[in-house]
Amino acid sequence: MKKANYLILAANLIALPLYAQSTDYSIGAGVGIQQSIYKGIDNTTSPFPLVGYEGEHFFIQGVTAGYQLRPASASSNLIFKVMYDFKEFDPSDSDNAQMQLLNKRDNAVMAGVGYKLKTAVGIFQADALTDVSDEHNGSSTRAMWTIPFPNGRWGFNTTVGYNYSNGNYNNYYYGVSAQESVVSGLASYDLDWAGSFFTNIQSYWMLTQNLSVGGGITYTLYDDEISDSPMVDDDETLGVNMSVTYRF
């Protein structure tokens, strides 16, 4: 099954209407259309659930759950979190004969620590996560800045950030082992630390006090170390999404 990586998207979709009103629980659904970075795989369309809870310390935002050391209203916080990484590669999804001979790369569960700082001009977030599901035993770091633009019943957020992952993570998803090279004919490829720049604009519109709809677009630009992989077709991807959320 084709899936896109919705970690940032799911978090933004849950968090957006929180600027418009303060509630504890939310539930909803969305659909995303994402360009694939892999050779022989076209745009992928995937539905995804949206579940949110914001407590004094514990929270759920889409595919992320965590515990904040300080109350949620604090201007700065240290956060322990766990999240589901949707990233995967299924050879059967590609129409490239060589790519079809590679090993499957599965999703992983990542856990670690993060930091959040609220300022007058936006929210800074950073985290360091490692694989706890024994899929690739890789690590990834992320830093991003989000600026909200609320305007009554509607508004939008704009986010810019950078993901940086180690060799275990990158080789699992973009590397070609010597054995795979012999089988597929693709050149063997080994990566070290590399990452991607991303920017996202996510909007919302409150139809009622509880019901909202949203939509957005995400642009990702990958480092040369990733885009030079024999598995990769381009150095940039674009994704769009739509969602419906109900807040209790």
C-alpha positions as CSV (number, residue, x, y, z in Angstrom):
1,M,0.0,0.0,0.0
2,K,1.3,3.4,-0.9
3,K,1.7,5.9,2.0
4,A,3.1,9.4,2.3
5,N,5.0,10.7,5.3
6,Y,2.4,12.7,7.2
7,L,4.3,13.4,10.5
8,I,4.4,17.1,10.1
9,L,1.1,17.3,8.3
10,A,-0.8,15.4,11.0
11,A,0.6,17.5,13.8
12,N,-0.2,20.8,12.0
13,L,-3.8,19.7,11.1
14,I,-4.5,18.9,14.8
15,A,-2.8,22.0,16.1
16,L,-4.2,24.6,13.8
17,P,-7.7,25.2,15.2
18,L,-6.2,25.3,18.7
19,Y,-5.3,28.9,17.9
20,A,-8.9,29.6,17.3
21,Q,-10.4,28.0,20.4
22,S,-9.3,26.0,23.5
23,T,-10.7,22.4,23.7
24,D,-9.4,19.1,25.0
25,Y,-10.5,16.5,22.5
26,S,-10.7,16.4,18.7
27,I,-11.4,13.8,16.0
28,G,-11.4,13.9,12.3
29,A,-10.1,12.6,9.0
30,G,-8.1,13.9,6.1
31,V,-6.7,12.9,2.7
32,G,-3.3,13.8,1.3
33,I,-1.9,13.7,-2.2
34,Q,1.9,13.4,-2.1
35,Q,4.6,13.2,-4.8
36,S,6.9,10.2,-4.2
37,I,10.7,10.7,-4.2
38,Y,11.2,7.1,-5.4
39,K,11.8,6.1,-9.0
40,G,8.8,4.6,-10.7
41,I,6.2,5.7,-8.1
42,D,3.8,8.5,-9.1
43,N,1.7,10.6,-6.8
44,T,0.2,8.7,-3.8
45,T,-3.2,9.4,-2.3
46,S,-3.7,8.3,1.3
47,P,-6.5,8.9,3.8
48,F,-5.5,9.4,7.4
49,P,-7.2,9.7,10.8
50,L,-6.8,12.8,13.0
51,V,-7.1,12.3,16.7
52,G,-6.2,15.0,19.2
53,Y,-6.1,15.5,22.9
54,E,-4.5,18.4,24.8
55,G,-4.2,17.9,28.6
56,E,-2.1,19.8,31.2
57,H,0.8,17.6,30.5
58,F,-0.2,14.7,28.2
59,F,-1.1,15.2,24.6
60,I,-1.9,13.4,21.3
61,Q,-1.4,15.2,18.0
62,G,-2.2,12.9,15.1
63,V,0.5,10.2,15.0
64,T,2.4,11.8,18.0
65,A,1.9,11.3,21.7
66,G,3.9,12.9,24.4
67,Y,4.3,14.2,28.0
68,Q,5.3,17.8,28.7
69,L,7.3,18.4,31.9
70,R,5.6,21.8,32.4
71,P,1.9,22.7,32.0
72,A,0.8,23.1,28.4
73,S,0.4,26.9,28.9
74,A,4.1,27.3,29.7
75,S,6.1,29.4,27.3
76,S,8.8,26.8,27.1
77,N,8.6,23.0,27.6
78,L,10.7,19.9,27.6
79,I,8.7,17.1,26.0
80,F,9.1,13.3,25.9
81,K,7.4,11.9,22.8
82,V,6.7,8.9,20.6
83,M,5.5,9.0,17.0
84,Y,4.7,6.7,14.1
85,D,6.9,7.3,11.0
86,F,4.8,6.6,7.9
87,K,7.9,6.6,5.7
88,E,8.2,3.3,3.7
89,F,9.2,1.9,0.4
90,D,7.3,-1.1,-1.2
91,P,9.1,-2.4,-4.4
92,S,5.7,-3.6,-5.8
93,D,4.5,0.1,-5.9
94,S,7.2,1.0,-8.4
95,D,6.9,0.4,-12.2
96,N,10.7,0.5,-12.5
97,A,12.0,-3.1,-13.1
98,Q,15.3,-2.5,-11.1
99,M,13.4,-0.9,-8.1
100,Q,11.1,-3.9,-8.0
101,L,14.1,-6.1,-7.0
102,L,15.1,-4.1,-3.9
103,N,14.1,-4.9,-0.3
104,K,11.0,-3.5,1.2
105,R,11.5,-0.7,3.7
106,D,8.9,-0.6,6.5
107,N,7.4,2.1,8.8
108,A,9.0,2.6,12.2
109,V,8.1,4.0,15.6
110,M,10.4,6.8,16.8
111,A,10.7,8.1,20.4
112,G,12.8,10.7,22.1
113,V,12.9,14.2,23.6
114,G,11.8,17.6,22.2
115,Y,11.7,21.2,23.2
116,K,9.1,23.8,22.5
117,L,9.3,27.6,22.9
118,K,6.4,30.0,22.5
119,T,7.2,33.5,21.5
120,A,5.3,36.6,20.4
121,V,6.1,35.8,16.8
122,G,5.6,32.1,16.7
123,I,6.5,28.7,18.1
124,F,10.0,27.0,17.8
125,Q,10.1,23.3,18.2
126,A,13.0,20.9,18.1
127,D,13.3,17.1,18.8
128,A,15.7,14.2,18.6
129,L,14.2,10.8,18.0
130,T,15.5,7.3,17.6
131,D,13.9,4.1,16.3
132,V,12.4,2.0,19.1
133,S,10.7,-0.6,16.8
134,D,14.0,-2.2,15.6
135,E,13.3,-1.5,11.9
136,H,16.4,0.5,11.1
137,N,17.8,1.6,14.5
138,G,18.3,5.1,13.0
139,S,18.0,8.5,14.6
140,S,16.5,11.7,13.3
141,T,16.5,15.3,14.5
142,R,14.1,18.1,13.5
143,A,13.8,21.9,14.1
144,M,11.0,24.0,12.9
145,W,9.4,27.4,13.3
146,T,5.6,27.9,13.1
147,I,3.9,31.3,12.8
148,P,0.1,31.4,13.3
149,F,-2.1,34.0,11.5
150,P,-5.5,33.7,13.2
151,N,-8.4,35.9,11.9
152,G,-11.5,35.0,13.9
153,R,-13.2,31.9,12.5
154,W,-10.5,31.3,9.9
155,G,-6.7,31.5,9.7
156,F,-3.5,29.7,8.7
157,N,-0.1,28.6,10.0
158,T,3.1,28.8,8.1
159,T,6.0,26.5,9.1
160,V,9.6,26.2,7.9
161,G,12.0,23.6,9.2
162,Y,14.7,21.0,8.6
163,N,15.0,17.3,9.2
164,Y,18.4,15.7,9.7
165,S,18.9,11.9,9.9
166,N,21.9,9.7,10.5
167,G,23.3,7.0,8.3
168,N,21.2,4.1,9.7
169,Y,18.0,6.0,8.9
170,N,19.0,7.3,5.5
171,N,20.6,4.0,4.3
172,Y,17.4,2.1,5.3
173,Y,15.2,4.3,3.2
174,Y,17.6,5.5,0.4
175,G,20.6,3.2,0.4
176,V,21.4,0.4,-1.9
177,S,23.4,-2.5,-0.4
178,A,26.0,-4.5,-2.2
179,Q,23.7,-7.5,-2.3
180,E,20.8,-5.4,-3.7
181,S,23.1,-3.9,-6.3
182,V,24.0,-7.4,-7.6
183,V,20.4,-8.4,-7.7
184,S,18.9,-5.2,-9.2
185,G,21.7,-3.8,-11.3
186,L,21.5,-0.4,-9.4
187,A,24.8,1.0,-8.2
188,S,25.4,0.4,-4.5
189,Y,25.0,3.5,-2.4
190,D,25.8,4.3,1.2
191,L,24.7,7.5,3.0
192,D,25.8,9.3,6.1
193,W,24.0,12.2,7.8
194,A,21.7,14.0,5.5
195,G,18.3,15.7,5.6
196,S,15.6,17.8,4.0
197,F,14.2,21.3,4.2
198,F,10.5,21.7,4.4
199,T,7.9,24.4,4.4
200,N,4.2,24.1,5.0
201,I,1.1,26.4,4.8
202,Q,-1.9,25.0,6.6
203,S,-5.3,26.8,6.7
204,Y,-8.5,26.2,8.7
205,W,-12.0,27.5,8.7
206,M,-14.4,27.1,11.6
207,L,-17.8,26.2,10.1
208,T,-19.3,26.0,13.6
209,Q,-18.0,26.3,17.2
210,N,-16.9,22.6,17.0
211,L,-16.6,21.7,13.3
212,S,-13.7,22.9,11.1
213,V,-12.3,22.2,7.7
214,G,-8.7,22.6,6.6
215,G,-6.3,22.4,3.7
216,G,-2.7,23.0,3.0
217,I,0.4,22.4,0.9
218,T,3.9,21.1,1.9
219,Y,7.1,21.5,-0.1
220,T,10.2,19.4,0.7
221,L,13.7,19.8,-0.7
222,Y,16.1,17.0,-0.1
223,D,19.9,17.2,0.4
224,D,22.1,16.1,-2.5
225,E,23.2,13.0,-0.5
226,I,19.6,11.8,-0.7
227,S,18.7,13.0,-4.2
228,D,21.8,11.3,-5.6
229,S,20.6,7.9,-4.5
230,P,19.9,5.4,-7.3
231,M,16.5,4.9,-5.7
232,V,15.5,8.6,-5.9
233,D,14.0,10.3,-8.9
234,D,14.0,14.0,-7.8
235,D,15.3,16.3,-5.1
236,E,12.0,17.9,-4.3
237,T,8.4,16.8,-3.6
238,L,5.1,18.6,-3.2
239,G,2.0,17.5,-1.2
240,V,-1.5,18.8,-0.6
241,N,-4.1,17.9,1.9
242,M,-7.7,18.4,3.0
243,S,-9.3,17.6,6.4
244,V,-12.4,17.8,8.5
245,T,-12.1,18.0,12.4
246,Y,-14.7,18.0,15.2
247,R,-13.7,19.4,18.6
248,F,-15.6,18.4,21.7
